[in-house]
């Protein structure tokens, strides 16, 4: 799994996103994502995570085994 590609894909759909991608297990198919964006404002946690997963599923449905997502709204 190319982590830079994951980051670019998320940013292509959420342009203001700050994205950190790391590997939880060393196998490169268990991702830990930290995403900060104004797009999450007013959305519940499930809706935020669903938004991210919908982006990832289009390109990586075969390559991902597990994803841990942490989302937050940008603060000043």
Secondary structure by P-SEA (a helix, b strand, c coil): ccaaaaaaaaaaaccccbbbbbbccccccbbbbbbbccccccccaaaaaaaaaaaaaacccccccbbbbbbbcccc
